[in-house]
Amino acid sequence: MTSAASPLPGEPDVHLSVFLHGVRMDFAACLTAALVFVSEHRARYYFDAVTVDPRAEGYPRLPNERLYLQP
């Protein structure tokens, strides 16, 4: 578990790895926020620029994660 609280504590956290403009960024996010983020990101950028992994320990939370709870 990461240090910040999940907006949906009943859901598992996942690791998001985002590659944007040559920079790799790693975050933890609840599953719902991660799925919405991936969907929106893939619609605007490269299809394979985001990967999701079930091991989320040790990563900072996705900034403004709550904004990704609804499509």
PyMOL commands that place a pseudoatom at each C-alpha (Angstrom):
pseudoatom trace, name=CA, resn=MET, resi=1, chain=A, elem=C, hetatm=0, pos=[0.000, 0.000, 0.000]
pseudoatom trace, name=CA, resn=THR, resi=2, chain=A, elem=C, hetatm=0, pos=[1.217, 3.487, -0.758]
pseudoatom trace, name=CA, resn=SER, resi=3, chain=A, elem=C, hetatm=0, pos=[1.420, 6.204, 1.882]
pseudoatom trace, name=CA, resn=ALA, resi=4, chain=A, elem=C, hetatm=0, pos=[-1.552, 8.258, 0.614]
pseudoatom trace, name=CA, resn=ALA, resi=5, chain=A, elem=C, hetatm=0, pos=[-5.086, 6.964, 1.001]
pseudoatom trace, name=CA, resn=SER, resi=6, chain=A, elem=C, hetatm=0, pos=[-6.963, 5.555, -1.949]
pseudoatom trace, name=CA, resn=PRO, resi=7, chain=A, elem=C, hetatm=0, pos=[-10.219, 7.308, -2.886]
pseudoatom trace, name=CA, resn=LEU, resi=8, chain=A, elem=C, hetatm=0, pos=[-11.769, 3.813, -3.191]
pseudoatom trace, name=CA, resn=PRO, resi=9, chain=A, elem=C, hetatm=0, pos=[-10.184, 1.743, -0.405]
pseudoatom trace, name=CA, resn=GLY, resi=10, chain=A, elem=C, hetatm=0, pos=[-12.267, -1.325, -1.313]
pseudoatom trace, name=CA, resn=GLU, resi=11, chain=A, elem=C, hetatm=0, pos=[-10.543, -1.611, -4.696]
pseudoatom trace, name=CA, resn=PRO, resi=12, chain=A, elem=C, hetatm=0, pos=[-7.059, -2.916, -5.362]
pseudoatom trace, name=CA, resn=ASP, resi=13, chain=A, elem=C, hetatm=0, pos=[-4.345, -0.446, -6.289]
pseudoatom trace, name=CA, resn=VAL, resi=14, chain=A, elem=C, hetatm=0, pos=[-2.377, -0.886, -9.501]
pseudoatom trace, name=CA, resn=HIS, resi=15, chain=A, elem=C, hetatm=0, pos=[0.882, 0.549, -10.810]
pseudoatom trace, name=CA, resn=LEU, resi=16, chain=A, elem=C, hetatm=0, pos=[0.582, 2.919, -13.782]
pseudoatom trace, name=CA, resn=SER, resi=17, chain=A, elem=C, hetatm=0, pos=[3.711, 3.508, -15.827]
pseudoatom trace, name=CA, resn=VAL, resi=18, chain=A, elem=C, hetatm=0, pos=[3.231, 6.476, -18.160]
pseudoatom trace, name=CA, resn=PHE, resi=19, chain=A, elem=C, hetatm=0, pos=[5.701, 7.347, -20.932]
pseudoatom trace, name=CA, resn=LEU, resi=20, chain=A, elem=C, hetatm=0, pos=[5.127, 10.863, -22.244]
pseudoatom trace, name=CA, resn=HIS, resi=21, chain=A, elem=C, hetatm=0, pos=[7.504, 13.042, -24.282]
pseudoatom trace, name=CA, resn=GLY, resi=22, chain=A, elem=C, hetatm=0, pos=[10.516, 10.931, -23.330]
pseudoatom trace, name=CA, resn=VAL, resi=23, chain=A, elem=C, hetatm=0, pos=[9.760, 10.918, -19.602]
pseudoatom trace, name=CA, resn=ARG, resi=24, chain=A, elem=C, hetatm=0, pos=[8.617, 7.851, -17.681]
pseudoatom trace, name=CA, resn=MET, resi=25, chain=A, elem=C, hetatm=0, pos=[6.366, 8.495, -14.670]
pseudoatom trace, name=CA, resn=ASP, resi=26, chain=A, elem=C, hetatm=0, pos=[5.205, 5.825, -12.221]
pseudoatom trace, name=CA, resn=PHE, resi=27, chain=A, elem=C, hetatm=0, pos=[2.126, 6.080, -10.022]
pseudoatom trace, name=CA, resn=ALA, resi=28, chain=A, elem=C, hetatm=0, pos=[-0.220, 4.006, -7.904]
pseudoatom trace, name=CA, resn=ALA, resi=29, chain=A, elem=C, hetatm=0, pos=[-3.966, 4.351, -8.477]
pseudoatom trace, name=CA, resn=CYS, resi=30, chain=A, elem=C, hetatm=0, pos=[-7.141, 2.501, -7.612]
pseudoatom trace, name=CA, resn=LEU, resi=31, chain=A, elem=C, hetatm=0, pos=[-8.321, 0.215, -10.398]
pseudoatom trace, name=CA, resn=THR, resi=32, chain=A, elem=C, hetatm=0, pos=[-11.247, 2.432, -11.487]
pseudoatom trace, name=CA, resn=ALA, resi=33, chain=A, elem=C, hetatm=0, pos=[-9.099, 5.570, -11.753]
pseudoatom trace, name=CA, resn=ALA, resi=34, chain=A, elem=C, hetatm=0, pos=[-6.409, 3.624, -13.602]
pseudoatom trace, name=CA, resn=LEU, resi=35, chain=A, elem=C, hetatm=0, pos=[-8.855, 2.273, -16.193]
pseudoatom trace, name=CA, resn=VAL, resi=36, chain=A, elem=C, hetatm=0, pos=[-10.357, 5.711, -16.874]
pseudoatom trace, name=CA, resn=PHE, resi=37, chain=A, elem=C, hetatm=0, pos=[-6.879, 7.282, -17.033]
pseudoatom trace, name=CA, resn=VAL, resi=38, chain=A, elem=C, hetatm=0, pos=[-5.669, 4.648, -19.514]
pseudoatom trace, name=CA, resn=SER, resi=39, chain=A, elem=C, hetatm=0, pos=[-8.757, 5.099, -21.691]
pseudoatom trace, name=CA, resn=GLU, resi=40, chain=A, elem=C, hetatm=0, pos=[-8.408, 8.894, -21.804]
pseudoatom trace, name=CA, resn=HIS, resi=41, chain=A, elem=C, hetatm=0, pos=[-4.634, 8.812, -22.249]
pseudoatom trace, name=CA, resn=ARG, resi=42, chain=A, elem=C, hetatm=0, pos=[-4.788, 6.329, -25.116]
pseudoatom trace, name=CA, resn=ALA, resi=43, chain=A, elem=C, hetatm=0, pos=[-7.382, 8.460, -26.895]
pseudoatom trace, name=CA, resn=ARG, resi=44, chain=A, elem=C, hetatm=0, pos=[-5.022, 11.487, -26.848]
pseudoatom trace, name=CA, resn=TYR, resi=45, chain=A, elem=C, hetatm=0, pos=[-1.525, 10.006, -27.035]
pseudoatom trace, name=CA, resn=TYR, resi=46, chain=A, elem=C, hetatm=0, pos=[0.136, 6.796, -28.159]
pseudoatom trace, name=CA, resn=PHE, resi=47, chain=A, elem=C, hetatm=0, pos=[-1.794, 3.600, -27.575]
pseudoatom trace, name=CA, resn=ASP, resi=48, chain=A, elem=C, hetatm=0, pos=[1.062, 1.873, -25.773]
pseudoatom trace, name=CA, resn=ALA, resi=49, chain=A, elem=C, hetatm=0, pos=[2.287, 4.856, -23.724]
pseudoatom trace, name=CA, resn=VAL, resi=50, chain=A, elem=C, hetatm=0, pos=[0.682, 3.526, -20.505]
pseudoatom trace, name=CA, resn=THR, resi=51, chain=A, elem=C, hetatm=0, pos=[1.139, 0.151, -18.878]
pseudoatom trace, name=CA, resn=VAL, resi=52, chain=A, elem=C, hetatm=0, pos=[-0.657, -1.269, -15.844]
pseudoatom trace, name=CA, resn=ASP, resi=53, chain=A, elem=C, hetatm=0, pos=[0.865, -3.697, -13.360]
pseudoatom trace, name=CA, resn=PRO, resi=54, chain=A, elem=C, hetatm=0, pos=[-0.804, -5.207, -10.276]
pseudoatom trace, name=CA, resn=ARG, resi=55, chain=A, elem=C, hetatm=0, pos=[2.173, -4.402, -8.001]
pseudoatom trace, name=CA, resn=ALA, resi=56, chain=A, elem=C, hetatm=0, pos=[1.562, -0.834, -6.783]
pseudoatom trace, name=CA, resn=GLU, resi=57, chain=A, elem=C, hetatm=0, pos=[3.691, -0.746, -3.631]
pseudoatom trace, name=CA, resn=GLY, resi=58, chain=A, elem=C, hetatm=0, pos=[6.099, 2.142, -3.216]
pseudoatom trace, name=CA, resn=TYR, resi=59, chain=A, elem=C, hetatm=0, pos=[4.773, 4.496, -5.895]
pseudoatom trace, name=CA, resn=PRO, resi=60, chain=A, elem=C, hetatm=0, pos=[3.221, 7.926, -5.275]
pseudoatom trace, name=CA, resn=ARG, resi=61, chain=A, elem=C, hetatm=0, pos=[-0.489, 8.195, -5.966]
pseudoatom trace, name=CA, resn=LEU, resi=62, chain=A, elem=C, hetatm=0, pos=[-1.699, 9.449, -9.331]
pseudoatom trace, name=CA, resn=PRO, resi=63, chain=A, elem=C, hetatm=0, pos=[-2.108, 13.248, -9.035]
pseudoatom trace, name=CA, resn=ASN, resi=64, chain=A, elem=C, hetatm=0, pos=[-5.783, 14.261, -8.927]
pseudoatom trace, name=CA, resn=GLU, resi=65, chain=A, elem=C, hetatm=0, pos=[-6.756, 10.586, -8.873]
pseudoatom trace, name=CA, resn=ARG, resi=66, chain=A, elem=C, hetatm=0, pos=[-10.335, 11.414, -7.834]
pseudoatom trace, name=CA, resn=LEU, resi=67, chain=A, elem=C, hetatm=0, pos=[-10.910, 13.138, -11.190]
pseudoatom trace, name=CA, resn=TYR, resi=68, chain=A, elem=C, hetatm=0, pos=[-10.551, 9.746, -12.896]
pseudoatom trace, name=CA, resn=LEU, resi=69, chain=A, elem=C, hetatm=0, pos=[-13.251, 7.947, -10.903]
pseudoatom trace, name=CA, resn=GLN, resi=70, chain=A, elem=C, hetatm=0, pos=[-15.921, 8.625, -13.535]
pseudoatom trace, name=CA, resn=PRO, resi=71, chain=A, elem=C, hetatm=0, pos=[-15.592, 8.521, -17.328]
for i in range(1, 71): cmd.bond("trace and resi %d" % i, "trace and resi %d" % (i + 1))
show_as sticks, trace
zoom trace
